[in-house]
C-alpha cells in the first residue's frame, strides 16, 4: 500500500511539473497565434489524446450502454463552458503578466473552492480563513506596484481563480455520477469549440502562424492536457487525498522555476516573499485539521 502511495505521489509531482511548465508553452504559443486560437487548438489536441481511453470500454458495456447519456452530455458541456472561461481568462491574462504571477494567482483556486462552498451551505474551517489571509497578503506583495496599481493580467488571473474554483465544484458534482474520462473528453471538446468560435470572431487565423506555434501547441495540448490529465487520473486512484492537494498545488512553484529558467523572468524580493506567503496560504488551507 505504501509503495502504491509513493508511486502516486511521484506521478502527481510529475503532473504538477507538466502543468506548471505548461504556462511557458502558453506564453510561447502566443508569439505566433492569438490566445483564443491557441486554447482552441490545444484542447482539440487534448481531446484527440483522450479519444482512445474514452472508446476503450468492456465488451458488455459497449453493447448495452450508450456512449453519452443526456446527463453526461449536460455535465460535460457545462464543465466545458466553465473550462473555456477559465482557460481563456488565464490565456489572455498571460499577455499582460508573467508566468510566475499567473501560476501563483491561478493556484488560489484551492482557497476559492471552500469559500464558494459557503454559498452552497458548506462549512469552512479556521485553516481556510488563515490561508486566505496569508494568500491575500502574498498577492498584495506580488501584484500591487509601488503606485498601488495592479496589472490587467493579474486581475484577469484573479477572476480566473474564482472560475477555476467554480469548475472544481462542477467536477465534484458531475464526476461522481458519470465516467470521468468521457466527462473530460466532452469538456475538452466543448472548450475547444467555444475557443475556436471566439478565435474566428476576434483573431486572424493564418496557417503559417499555426505551424510556427506547433511546438507550443503540442506541449500544451498533448503533454499538459492529454498526458497531464491521464497521469492525474492514474495517480489519484492510489493517492492519499491530502497528498494530492498539496503536491498538485506545487504547480505554481514549477511555473515560477521554469519561467525563470526558460523565459528569464525574475522577481524583486517583495515578489518572492509574496509567492512564499501565497504558497503557505494554499498549503495551510489544505493541511489545517478538520473536524470529522
Backbone as a ProteinNet text record, in pm:
[ID]
protein_1_A
[PRIMARY]
XXXXXXXXXXXXXXXXXXXXXXXXXXXXXXXXXXXXXXXXXXXXXXXXXXXXXXXXXXXXXXXXXXXXXXXXXXXXXXXXXXXXXXXXXXXXXXXXXXXXXXXXXXXXXXXXXXXXXXXXXXXXXXXXXXXXXXXXXXXXXXXXXXXXXXXXXXXXXXXXXXXXXXXXXXXXXXXXXXXXXXXXXXXXXXXXXXXXXXXXXXXXXXXXXXXXXXXXXXXXXXXXXXXXXXXXXXXXXXXXXXXXXXXXXXXXXXXXXXXXXXXXXXXXXXXXXXXXXXXXXXXXXXXXXXXX
[TERTIARY]
83.6	0	87	191.6	280.7	352.3	388	454.7	363.8	233.9	138.5	122.8	117.8	102.4	222.9	344.8	466.2	466.1	425.6	417.3	317.9	203.4	103	157.4	231.7	289.7	387.6	470.3	568.4	498.8	391.9	317.3	250.4	198	135.2	239.5	359.7	467.9	502.4	507.3	531.6	417.1	294	177.5	186.7	222.6	236.8	343.9	454.1	560.5	510.6	438.5	386	291	200.9	105.3	175.1	272.4	345.8	423.1	492.8	570.4	479.6	353.7	258.7	233.3	251.4	235.7	336.1	457.6	559.6	517.6	464	416.6	302.6	214.3	103	153.7	258.4	316.2	386.4	463.8	539	445.3	334.2	240.7	183.1	165.6	106.3	206.6	330.4	422.5	379.2	292.9	255.6	105	25	-121.2	-188.1	-315.6	-389.5	-425.7	-466.3	-496.5	-612	-718.5	-834	-799.5	-725.2	-686.4	-594.4	-501.9	-412.3	-493	-586.7	-668.7	-751.3	-812.1	-896	-820.3	-703.4	-623.4	-562.6	-522.8	-463.7	-562.1	-685.7	-782.8	-838.2	-830.4	-863.3	-762.2	-634.4	-530.7	-551	-585.9	-612.2	-728.4	-831.7	-947	-905.7	-821.4	-774.7	-694.6	-615.6	-536.2	-625.8	-740.1	-830.1	-921.2	-928.7	-1022	-1001.1	-877.5	-860.7	-906.4	-879.3	-921.2	-1073.3	-1137.3	-1281.9	-1351.5	-1297.3	-1360.1	-1330.2	-1229.6	-1193.2	-1289.1	-1388.4	-1487.7	-1501.2	-1540.8	-1564.4	-1667.2	-1655.6	-1741.1	-1889.1	-1934.3	-2076.3	-2127.2	-2043	-2082.4	-2095.1	-2001.4	-2002.8	-2130.8	-2186.2	-2306.5	-2435.6	-2436.6	-2561.6	-2574.7	-2462.9	-2469.1	-2440.7	-2516.4	-2481.5	-2351.2	-2279.5	-2151.4	-2172	-2273.9	-2304.2	-2452.3	-2480.3	-2617.9	-2651.2	-2780.9	-2817.1	-2751.7	-2747.4	-2685.2	-2536.8	-2470.3	-2326.8	-2300	-2382.5	-2367.5	-2384.9	-2487.8	-2513.8	-2394.9	-2347.8	-2235.6	-2109.8	-2078.8	-1958.6	-1961.2	-2079.1	-2090.9	-2080.4	-2149.3	-2142	-1999	-1931.9	-1791.9	-1703.4	-1733.1	-1652.6	-1665.2	-1786	-1805.1	-1726.7	-1733.2	-1656	-1506.5	-1462.6	-1321.8	-1278.1	-1362.9	-1330.4	-1315.6	-1406.1	-1397.9	-1269.8	-1239.8	-1119.9	-992	-981.9	-856.3	-831.7	-939.5	-919.1	-891.2	-946.5	-906	-756.7	-714.6	-573	-487.1	-532	-453.4	-439.7	-551.3	-545.7	-464.8	-481	-404.7	-254.8	-210.6	-66.8	-7.9	-95	-46.4	1.5	-48.6	-23.2	48.1	81.6	150.9	248	325.6	430.6	378.2	455.9	424.4	419.9	513.9	519.1	392.4	353.5	230.5	110.6	102.3	-11.5	-22	91.4	90.3	44.2	94	58.5	-83.7	-126.2	-261.9	-365.1	-339.5	-430	-441.2	-329.4	-328.6	-417.7	-464.2	-553.6	-687.5	-715	-842.9	-857.3	-744.2	-755.3	-817.1	-809.3	-875.4	-1014.3	-1029.4	-1157.9	-1265.1	-1225.4	-1324.1	-1403.1	-1335.4	-1416.5	-1492.7	-1440.7	-1514.6	-1642.3	-1632.9	-1753.5	-1849.5	-1793.6	-1877	-1970.3	-1930.1	-2017.2	-2151	-2147.6	-2270.5	-2364	-2306.3	-2386.5	-2424.2	-2393	-2428.9	-2324.4	-2205.3	-2098.5	-2031.2	-1974.5	-1899.3	-1751.7	-1680.6	-1536	-1467.6	-1342.7	-1273.5	-1179.2	-1116.8	-1022.9	-904.9	-862.7	-747.4	-769.5	-891.1	-921.4	-912.4	-966.6	-962.3	-819.6	-740.1	-599.5	-522.6	-548.8	-483.2	-519.2	-646.9	-693.3	-622	-604.9	-536.7	-391.7	-323.9	-185.1	-177.5	-268.7	-265.4	-293.7	-389.9	-421.5	-303.2	-237.4	-118.2	-8.6	8.9	110.8	80.1	-47	-83.8	-62.2	-85.2	-60.3	87.6	177.1	320.4	362	300	338.7	287.4	164.7	97.1	81.8	74.7	49.4	181.2	186.2	308.9	330.9	437.3	474.2	364.8	287.9	182.8	45.4	45.2	-77.7	-161.5	-92.3	-158.9	-141.1	-244.6	-239.6	-255.3	-172	-177.2	-307.1	-347	-468.9	-457.9	-338.1	-317.9	-343	-299.2	-319.2	-467.3	-540	-684.3	-753.8	-714.8	-775.8	-745	-620.7	-585.9	-665.3	-689.9	-766.6	-912.4	-972	-1108.6	-1108.2	-1003.3	-990	-981.8	-916.1	-905.7	-1044.3	-1133.8	-1270.7	-1344.8	-1318.5	-1379.5	-1327.8	-1194.7	-1138.5	-1199.8	-1223	-1287.3	-1426.9	-1503.4	-1635.1	-1627.1	-1523.2	-1504.6	-1478.4	-1398.2	-1371.5	-1500.9	-1588.3	-1716.7	-1803.6	-1802.4	-1877.9	-1824.6	-1692	-1631.6	-1674.8	-1671.6	-1711.8	-1859.6	-1940.4	-2083	-2110.9	-2039.1	-2068.9	-1982.1	-1859.1	-1766.8	-1813.6	-1886.3	-1935.6	-2050.1	-2111.8	-2227.8	-2194.2	-2082.2	-2053.7	-1907.1	-1878.6	-1741.7	-1649.9	-1540	-1456.1	-1384.5	-1345.7	-1276.4	-1369.3	-1493.7	-1589	-1628.1	-1640.3	-1666.8	-1554.5	-1429.1	-1313.5	-1311.2	-1339.5	-1341	-1443.9	-1563.7	-1669.8	-1634.1	-1574.7	-1541	-1427.4	-1332.5	-1223.7	-1278.3	-1369.4	-1428.5	-1507.3	-1587.8	-1666.8	-1575.7	-1470.8	-1374.8	-1310.1	-1273.7	-1211.1	-1306.4	-1431.4	-1529.4	-1555.3	-1578.1	-1603.5	-1483.7	-1363	-1241.8	-1221.6	-1247.8	-1229.7	-1333.5	-1455.2	-1556.4	-1510.3	-1456.6	-1404.5	-1287.5	-1203.5	-1090.5	-1139.4	-1242	-1296.6	-1351.7	-1407	-1467.5	-1361.3	-1260.9	-1171.4	-1027.8	-986.7	-844.3	-824.1	-711.3	-676.1	-629.3	-665.7	-624.6	-539.3	-409.4	-311.9	-238.3	-240.4	-179.8	-32	39	182.6	209.3	125.1	139.9	110.8	10	-23.8	92.2	153.6	269.2	385.4	407.1	514.6	489.3	360.6	324.3	317.5	350.1	336.9	397.8	526.9	585.9	512.4	472.4	399	260.4	197.1	65.5	75.4	179.3	196.8	220.8	303.9	329.2	203.4	138.1	19.5	-97.2	-112	-224.8	-197.9	-91.5	-62.4	-6.3	91.5	159.1	76.6	49.1	-17.2	-161.4	-236.7	-376.8	-389.3	-342.9	-360.8	-286.8	-154	-74.2	-95.3	-99	-115	-243.6	-353.8	-481.2	-478.9	-424.8	-421.3	-337.8	-222.4	-138.5	-213.9	-289.2	-364.8	-466.7	-539.1	-640	-575.3	-463.3	-393.2	-341.4	-281.8	-220.4	-324.1	-437.8	-534	-614.7	-596.1	-656.5	-595.4	-464.1	-392.8	-346.2	-383.3	-328.6	-401.9	-329	-389.2	-439	-565.3	-629.9	-550.2	-501	-427	-297.6	-233.4	-110.8	-141	-252.4	-287.2	-300.3	-375.4	-398.8	-268.1	-180.6	-55.5	38.7	56	152.3	107.5	-21.9	-69.3	-62.6	-66.9	-54.9	87.1	184.1	321.7	333.2	223	218.2	266.9	227.3	266.3	416.5	477.5	622.6	696.7	651.2	715.7	699.9	584.3	564.8	668.9	695.5	794.3	935.6	969.7	1104.5	1128.8	1033.5	1050.6	1045.7	960.2	955.4	1088.2	1154	1285.2	1391.7	1383.2	1485.6	1477.3	1355.5	1341.4	1317.3	1232	1195.3	1278.2	1361.8	1445.6	1367.8	1247.9	1168.5	1232.1	1228.3	1283.9	1190.6	1188.5	1106.8	1195.5	1139.8	1207.4	1185.6	1257.4	1248.6	1104.8	1029	890.9	806.1	839.3	766.6	789.3	914.7	945.1	879.3	877.3	808.7	658.8	601.8	460.9	429.3	514.4	494.5	499.6	594.1	607.2	482	429.4	307.2	187.5	178.6	66.3	71.8	191.8	206.2	175.9	222.2	194.2	43.8	-25.4	-170	-242.2	-200.6	-261.3	-242.6	-119.7	-90.9	-164.6	-170.3	-238.9	-386.9	-447.5	-588.7	-614.1	-513.4	-528.6	-491.4	-391.9	-335.6	-401.9	-471.9	-529.9	-627.7	-613.3	-701.3	-848	-928.7	-1073.4	-1146.9	-1257.2	-1339.7	-1410.6	-1426.2	-1494.1	-1638.8
-120.4	0	125.3	124.8	240.5	260.5	147.4	156	222	183.6	245.1	394.5	431.8	572.4	654.6	596.3	666	684.3	579.8	589.1	698.5	702.5	804.6	944.5	961.9	1093	1137.6	1043	1076.2	1113	1040.4	1072.1	1209.2	1242.5	1373.9	1485.6	1456.6	1554.8	1582.6	1476.8	1493.6	1571.7	1543.1	1616.4	1764.9	1796.7	1937.1	2006.6	1934.5	1992.6	2018.3	1920.8	1935.9	2054.9	2064.4	2176.2	2310.1	2314	2438.1	2483.9	2390	2425.9	2459.3	2413.2	2445.9	2595.3	2671.7	2817.5	2878.1	2822.1	2871.8	2844.4	2723.3	2690.4	2782.9	2815.1	2905.5	3042.9	3091.4	3221.2	3214.8	3106.8	3092.1	3079.7	3009.1	2991.1	3122.5	3218.5	3347.5	3440.7	3394.8	3469.4	3459.2	3360.9	3333.8	3340.8	3295.3	3295	3364.5	3398	3464.8	3369.6	3424.6	3341.3	3244.5	3288.2	3200.4	3085.8	3117.4	3013.1	2912	2960.3	2867.7	2774	2829.9	2747	2645.2	2691.7	2603.3	2485.9	2513.4	2406.2	2316.5	2375.9	2299	2196.1	2237.7	2144.6	2048.2	2085.5	1989.2	1874	1906.2	1802.8	1718	1783.7	1710	1613.6	1655.2	1568	1444.5	1465.6	1352.8	1254.4	1307.4	1220	1132.2	1187.3	1112	1016.6	1032.8	953	801.8	748.2	603	555.8	635.1	596.6	597.3	694	705.4	589.1	546.7	441.1	301.6	292.4	161.9	126.8	40.8	0.7	-150.5	-207.8	-352.2	-393.5	-517.2	-566	-552.8	-592.9	-586.1	-442.7	-354.5	-213.7	-150.2	-187.6	-130.2	-166.6	-286.2	-329.1	-274.4	-255.4	-222.2	-75.9	-4.8	132	231.7	342.3	447.1	514.7	564.7	629.1	755.2	833.2	956.6	957.9	958.2	973.6	1122.6	1158.3	1301.9	1371.5	1303.8	1364.6	1386.1	1289.7	1301.7	1417.1	1426.9	1536.5	1671.8	1680.2	1805.4	1844.1	1747.6	1774.8	1813.7	1740	1769.8	1907.2	1946.4	2077.7	2189.9	2174.5	2277.8	2292.4	2179.5	2185.1	2247.2	2214.6	2267.4	2418.1	2471.4	2616.3	2685.5	2628.4	2684.4	2675.4	2562	2544.8	2646.8	2669.2	2766.8	2906.3	2942.4	3074.7	3087.4	2985	2990	2992.4	2905	2893	3016.4	3077.1	3195	3320.2	3329	3436.9	3424.2	3300.8	3276.1	3308.6	3264.8	3282.1	3430.1	3504.1	3647.4	3719.9	3678.3	3740.1	3728.2	3618	3598.2	3699.2	3767.9	3874.6	3994.8	4007.5	4127.8	4100.6	3975.7	3944.5	3830	3797.4	3696.3	3556.8	3457.1	3317.9	3296.7	3357.8	3342.1	3396	3518.5	3577.4	3487.9	3445	3365.6	3234.8	3165.9	3037.9	3049.4	3149.7	3163.6	3214.1	3311.1	3364.6	3259.3	3184.5	3076	2972.8	2946.1	2847.6	2883.1	3007.7	3048.4	2975.5	2901.2	2830.7	2729.5	2682.4	2585.5	2650.8	2783.5	2856.5	2901.2	2932.9	2979.5	2871.4	2743.3	2634.8	2630.7	2626.3	2625.7	2755.5	2868.7	2994.7	2992.7	2939.6	2926.2	2825.1	2727.4	2628.1	2689.9	2805.2	2874.5	2911.3	2945	2980.9	2861.3	2739.9	2618	2562.1	2638.2	2593.4	2507.5	2494.1	2415.9	2498.5	2430.3	2498.8	2498.4	2600.8	2604.7	2634.4	2588.2	2595.6	2713.4	2723.6	2831.6	2829.2	2707.9	2696.8	2769.4	2760.7	2828.2	2979.4	3031.9	3177.4	3226	3151.1	3189.9	3180	3071.6	3056.2	3167.8	3208.1	3317.7	3447.8	3473.4	3594.5	3597.2	3482.2	3473.3	3493.1	3427.7	3435.1	3576.3	3644.7	3782.3	3874.6	3854	3934.2	3909.1	3782	3747.4	3805.7	3802.8	3858.1	4008.8	4076	4220.1	4248.1	4171.5	4191.9	4155.7	4050.8	4004.1	4096	4144.6	4208.5	4359.3	4415	4558.6	4634.8	4726.2	4800.8	4913.8	4989.6	5098.9	5206.1	5220.8	5322.9	5260	5146.3	5074.2	5042.2	5003.9	4962.2	4811.7	4746.4	4604	4589.5	4507.2	4493.3	4426.3	4455	4393.3	4241.7	4192.7	4048.2	3983	4047.1	3990.1	3990.4	4096.1	4097.9	3983.8	3961	3852.4	3716.7	3699.3	3572.7	3553.5	3662.6	3652.5	3614.6	3678.4	3639.9	3493	3454.9	3316.7	3218.5	3257.5	3169.5	3137.1	3236.2	3210.8	3118.9	3136.8	3047.4	2905.2	2890	2756.6	2694.2	2775.3	2724	2670.6	2746.7	2700.5	2573.7	2565.1	2446.1	2322.9	2339.2	2227.5	2177.8	2270.6	2232.4	2159.2	2205.6	2136.6	1996	1981.6	1848.8	1755.3	1805.3	1721.4	1684.7	1772.2	1747.2	1637.7	1641.6	1550	1424.1	1431.7	1318.1	1196	1217.4	1103.6	1031.4	1095	1036.2	974.2	1018.1	977	933.6	867.9	824.1	945.5	953.7	1074.2	1096.6	988.2	1005.3	1065.3	1014.7	1068.9	1212.7	1239.9	1378.1	1470.2	1426	1508.1	1531	1425.4	1438.3	1542.3	1534	1628.4	1771.9	1789.4	1926.2	1981	1895.2	1941.9	1981.6	1899.3	1931.6	2062.1	2076.4	2199.4	2321.1	2309.2	2419.4	2455	2352.7	2376.4	2449.2	2403.9	2465.6	2611.2	2637.2	2774.3	2864.5	2815.9	2896	2922	2821.5	2839.3	2936.7	2934.5	3032.9	3174.4	3192.3	3323.8	3365.1	3267.4	3297.2	3342.1	3275.1	3313	3455.8	3495.7	3629.8	3738	3709.3	3816.2	3808.7	3698	3681.6	3639.9	3679.4	3627.2	3481.9	3399.6	3259.1	3234.8	3218.4	3204.7	3072.4	2987.6	2854.5	2861.9	2957.2	2970.6	2997.5	3079.4	3111.1	2988.8	2909.6	2789	2689.9	2676.2	2585.2	2634.2	2765.1	2820.9	2796.7	2796.8	2772.3	2622.9	2537.4	2392.9	2333	2361.2	2301.5	2339	2466.6	2510.4	2446.2	2430.4	2366	2218.5	2151	2009.5	1990.3	2076.5	2063.1	2096.5	2206.9	2249.1	2153.2	2092.8	2003.7	1858.9	1803.3	1661.1	1635.5	1716.9	1690.9	1745.5	1878.8	1940	1892.4	1882.1	1841	1688.5	1626.3	1482.3	1398	1411.6	1330	1374.5	1506.9	1557.7	1508.7	1516.8	1472.1	1321.3	1243.3	1097.6	1058.2	1123.5	1095.4	1125.2	1235.1	1270.8	1162.6	1114.6	1010.6	882.7	841.3	719.7	735.6	852.2	873.8	876.3	943.1	963.7	838.6	730.6	603.5	552.7	575.5	524.8	636.4	761.3	874.6	896.2	951.1	999.8	1141.1	1167.5	1292.6	1416.2	1418.7	1536.2	1552.6	1440.2	1446.8	1508.3	1465.1	1511.8	1663.2	1718.9	1863.8	1940	1890.6	1960.6	1953	1831.5	1813.1	1887.7	1879.7	1946.9	2098.9	2150.6	2296.5	2344.6	2250.8	2287.7	2329.8	2315.3	2365.3	2510	2591.7	2733.3	2749.7	2667	2674.8	2635.1	2527.2	2483.8	2588.6	2656.8	2763.9	2873.6	2909.2	3013.5	2967.7	2841.9	2790.1	2783.9	2726.9	2713.4	2850.3	2940.3	3076	3147.7	3130.6	3192.3	3127.4	2994.8	2919.9	2946.2	2938.2	2946.8	3089.7	3163.2	3298.2	3407.6	3368.9	3467.2	3562.4	3520.4	3606.5	3614.5	3730.3	3749	3839	3818.1	3899.3	3979.4	4088.4	4158.2	4080.2	4119.1	4046.7	4039.5	4152.5	4151.7	4052.4	4031.9	3934.8	3792.6	3760.9	3627.2	3604.9	3709	3697.8	3675.3	3747.8	3731.2	3589.7	3533.6	3396	3297.8	3320	3231.7	3236.8	3357.4	3371.2	3305.6	3321.4	3261.4	3109.3	3053	2907.8	2858.5	2933.1	2895.5	2898.2	2999.3	3007.2	2890.9	2853.5	2739.4	2611.1	2589	2466.7	2465.9	2582.2	2589.6	2555.3	2604.8	2576.7	2427.5	2357.1	2213.6	2128.9	2174.8	2091.2	2111.6	2223.1	2253.1	2138.5	2085.2	1971.9	2011.8	1920.8	1944.5	1855.1	1907.8	1825.2	1718	1602.6	1492.1	1529.5
0	0	0	83.7	90.2	-42.7	-108.3	-238.3	-341.5	-340.3	-433.9	-405.5	-277.4	-239.7	-283.9	-268.7	-311.5	-463.1	-535.2	-681.8	-721.7	-653.3	-683.2	-656.7	-546.2	-514.1	-622.2	-670.4	-774.4	-905.3	-939.1	-1061.5	-1051.1	-932.7	-914.1	-917.5	-865.9	-873.9	-1020.3	-1101.3	-1244.5	-1309.5	-1267.5	-1320.1	-1287	-1162.5	-1122.1	-1205.3	-1232.9	-1315.5	-1458.2	-1514.6	-1651.1	-1658.7	-1561.3	-1562.7	-1540.5	-1449.2	-1423.8	-1545	-1609.8	-1729.5	-1846.6	-1840.2	-1946.2	-1959.7	-1849.6	-1856.4	-1954.9	-1958.4	-2050.9	-2194.9	-2220.5	-2355.1	-2396.1	-2300.3	-2330.5	-2372.2	-2304.2	-2339.3	-2474.4	-2495.9	-2620.9	-2740.5	-2722.7	-2833.4	-2882.2	-2790.6	-2828.6	-2896.1	-2916.4	-3002.2	-3148.3	-3178.6	-3317.6	-3342.4	-3245.6	-3264.6	-3146.6	-3163.4	-3057.7	-2944	-2830	-2713.4	-2734.9	-2805.3	-2825.3	-2920.7	-3026.5	-3121.7	-3054.4	-2971.6	-2900.9	-2811.1	-2734.3	-2645.2	-2724.4	-2834.2	-2913.5	-2971.2	-3030.3	-3090.2	-2983.3	-2872.5	-2763.1	-2707.9	-2685.1	-2628.4	-2732.6	-2860.4	-2965.5	-2962.6	-2947.9	-2937.1	-2811.5	-2699.2	-2576.2	-2591.4	-2664.9	-2690.1	-2768.6	-2870.2	-2952.5	-2867.8	-2773.7	-2685.9	-2598	-2555.5	-2467.2	-2544.1	-2676.1	-2755.5	-2738.3	-2745.4	-2726.5	-2588.8	-2483	-2348	-2335.9	-2403.1	-2393.5	-2465.2	-2579.3	-2658.3	-2604.9	-2516	-2460	-2346.3	-2374.5	-2274	-2273.2	-2159.6	-2155.1	-2259.7	-2310.3	-2418.8	-2390.4	-2272	-2238.6	-2233	-2172	-2161.5	-2299	-2389.6	-2523.9	-2599.1	-2569	-2640.2	-2578.5	-2447.6	-2379.2	-2338.2	-2321.8	-2272.1	-2383.7	-2391.1	-2487.7	-2447.3	-2547	-2518.5	-2435.1	-2468.6	-2395.2	-2355.9	-2227.5	-2179.2	-2174.6	-2168.4	-2160	-2040.6	-1925.1	-1807.1	-1826.2	-1889.2	-1917.3	-2013.1	-2116.7	-2212.9	-2144.7	-2059.5	-1988.5	-1902	-1822.3	-1733.1	-1808.6	-1916.7	-1994.1	-2057.3	-2109.8	-2174.8	-2071.2	-1957	-1852.3	-1801.8	-1774.8	-1731.5	-1839.7	-1966.4	-2077.1	-2092	-2072.2	-2079.7	-1967.9	-1845.4	-1733.4	-1761.6	-1816.8	-1851.6	-1956.2	-2057.3	-2162.3	-2103.5	-2011.8	-1948.9	-1867.3	-1786.8	-1702.1	-1782.5	-1882.1	-1957.3	-2043.3	-2095.9	-2180	-2097.9	-1976.6	-1885.9	-1854.1	-1827.9	-1799.8	-1921	-2038.8	-2160.9	-2197.7	-2193.7	-2224.8	-2117.7	-1991.3	-1882.9	-1901.6	-1963	-1985.8	-2084.7	-2160.1	-2247.8	-2167.2	-2041.9	-1963.2	-1830.9	-1803.1	-1677.9	-1701.8	-1599.2	-1614.6	-1582.8	-1624	-1592.8	-1441.7	-1368.5	-1222.5	-1157.5	-1193.5	-1139.3	-1171	-1297.9	-1341.9	-1264.4	-1247	-1177.3	-1033.6	-962.3	-820.9	-802.2	-884.3	-867.3	-906.6	-1014.8	-1053	-941.1	-872	-764.4	-647.2	-642	-532.8	-536.3	-645.3	-651.7	-537.8	-479.9	-369.6	-245.5	-237	-127.9	-172	-300.2	-352.1	-338.9	-358.8	-356.7	-225.6	-107.4	15.7	38.7	-11	3.1	-80.1	-203.3	-286	-224.2	-152.6	-85.9	16.4	72.6	168.3	104.7	-26.8	-97.1	-110.7	-103.4	-114.3	21.7	127.4	261.4	328.7	267	327.9	437.8	535	639.5	604.5	647.8	627.6	760	771.6	899.7	911.2	1028.7	1056.3	959	919.4	829.3	698.5	645	518.6	533.9	645.2	665.2	687	765.4	785	653.1	578.7	448.8	354.1	356.3	271.2	307	437.2	483.3	435.7	449.5	402.5	251.2	179.3	33.6	-17.3	43.8	3.4	32.6	148.7	181.4	79.5	43.2	-55.6	-191.4	-230.4	-361	-364.2	-250.9	-244.2	-273.1	-208.4	-229.2	-371.2	-426.9	-560.1	-670.1	-657.6	-770.9	-761.8	-640.2	-627.9	-641.5	-738.5	-764.5	-665.6	-689.9	-599.2	-592.2	-699.1	-702.6	-676.9	-608.6	-573.9	-697.8	-803.8	-926.1	-944.4	-995.8	-1027.3	-1178.3	-1241.1	-1386.9	-1429.8	-1554.4	-1608.3	-1606.9	-1636.7	-1640.2	-1505.7	-1398.2	-1264.4	-1225.7	-1265.5	-1238.7	-1311.7	-1438	-1515.3	-1452.5	-1402.8	-1338.1	-1209.1	-1135.9	-1011.1	-1040.1	-1142.2	-1181.3	-1224.1	-1297.3	-1341.7	-1226.3	-1116.3	-999.4	-943.4	-945.2	-898.9	-996.9	-1127	-1225.8	-1207.1	-1183.9	-1160.4	-1035.6	-932.4	-812.1	-842.5	-922.6	-964	-1047.6	-1131.3	-1215.2	-1129.1	-1024	-933.1	-869.4	-830.3	-770.2	-872.8	-997.8	-1102.9	-1126	-1125.4	-1143.2	-1031.2	-906.9	-794	-803.1	-865	-879.1	-982.1	-1095.6	-1205.6	-1207.4	-1156.2	-1169.3	-1091.9	-982	-904.7	-973.3	-1072.9	-1139.5	-1274.1	-1335.7	-1472.8	-1487.2	-1598.4	-1627.2	-1642.9	-1564.4	-1567.6	-1700.3	-1768.7	-1896.7	-2001.2	-2007.4	-2104.7	-2069.8	-1939.4	-1897.1	-1942	-1919.2	-1957	-2107.6	-2184.8	-2330.6	-2374	-2317.6	-2354.7	-2316	-2197.2	-2156.9	-2241.9	-2283	-2369.2	-2506.2	-2562.5	-2692.9	-2684.1	-2579	-2561.3	-2549.7	-2468.1	-2451.4	-2584.9	-2661.5	-2791.4	-2885.6	-2892.7	-2983.5	-2945.1	-2815.2	-2768.9	-2802.1	-2775.7	-2800.1	-2949	-3033.3	-3177.6	-3235	-3179.5	-3223.1	-3188.8	-3066.5	-3027.4	-3117.8	-3154.9	-3243.3	-3380.6	-3432.3	-3563.4	-3561.6	-3447.9	-3437	-3416.5	-3330.8	-3284.5	-3337.1	-3396.5	-3429.1	-3574.4	-3633.6	-3766.2	-3753.3	-3849	-3847.7	-3971.4	-3948.4	-4056.9	-4038.5	-4141.2	-4132	-4096.4	-4156	-4130	-3982.3	-3921.4	-3779.1	-3692	-3731.7	-3655.3	-3659.9	-3776.5	-3789.9	-3703	-3699.8	-3616.8	-3468.2	-3429.3	-3289.1	-3257	-3355	-3341	-3214.5	-3184	-3063.2	-2935.1	-2922.2	-2802.7	-2797.5	-2914.1	-2919	-2880.9	-2931.3	-2898.9	-2750.3	-2691.4	-2548.2	-2468.3	-2503.3	-2429.7	-2445.6	-2565.8	-2590.6	-2555.1	-2612	-2591.7	-2452.4	-2410.7	-2283	-2165.4	-2164.6	-2048.6	-2032.3	-2143.6	-2133.3	-2138.6	-2248.4	-2266.7	-2163.9	-2158	-2065.8	-1921.8	-1897.2	-1760.8	-1697.1	-1770.9	-1715	-1689	-1785	-1768.9	-1647.8	-1630.7	-1513.8	-1384.7	-1383.8	-1263.6	-1229.4	-1331.8	-1309.3	-1256.5	-1319.7	-1277.2	-1134.6	-1104.9	-973	-862.8	-887.6	-779.8	-744.6	-821.8	-782.5	-652.5	-634	-516	-423.6	-454.9	-380.2	-249	-152.3	-29	-57.8	-25.7	-68.5	-27.7	97.4	143.9	65.6	29	-50.9	-187.7	-248.7	-383.1	-385.9	-290.5	-288.4	-272.8	-184.8	-158	-277.8	-331.7	-440.6	-565.7	-600.1	-720.3	-708.1	-584.3	-566.8	-595.9	-604.1	-640	-786.3	-861.7	-998.8	-1006.1	-908	-907.3	-891.5	-806.1	-784.6	-912	-977.7	-1101.5	-1211.2	-1215.2	-1313.6	-1293.1	-1166.8	-1137.2	-1174.9	-1143.3	-1172.2	-1321.9	-1396.8	-1541.9	-1609.3	-1557.6	-1612.3	-1597.4	-1481.9	-1459.3	-1546.7	-1563.5	-1637.3	-1787.9	-1844.9	-1990.4	-2036.9	-1965.4	-2009.4	-1942.8	-1844.1	-1775.9	-1687.4	-1641.8	-1553.8	-1415.5	-1357	-1222.2	-1142.7	-1011.5	-922.9	-829	-777	-668.9	-539.5	-435.1	-307.8	-258.3	-268.1	-219	-298	-425.7	-506.7	-457.5	-424.5	-373.4	-237	-153.4	-23.5	-46.6	-144.6	-177.2	-223.4	-310.9	-357.9	-241.3	-149.4	-32.6	53.3	76.9	157.1	87.9	-43.9	-116.8	-111	-131.2	-123.4	17.6	118.5	257.5	284.1	230.2	247.9	183.2	60.6	-7.8	72.5	121.6	197.3	330.7	397.2	526.1	511.8	403.8	381.4	360.8	306.4	281.9	403.8	481.8	587.9	724.8	741.8	874.3	911.5	1031.2	1069.8	1065.7	1010.7	1001.5	1099.9	1153.7	1240.8	1157.5	1217.1	1147.3	1121.2
[MASK]
++++++++++++++++++++++++++++++++++++++++++++++++++++++++++++++++++++++++++++++++++++++++++++++++++++++++++++++++++++++++++++++++++++++++++++++++++++++++++++++++++++++++++++++++++++++++++++++++++++++++++++++++++++++++++++++++++++++++++++++++++++++++++++++++++++++++++++++++++++++++++++++++++++

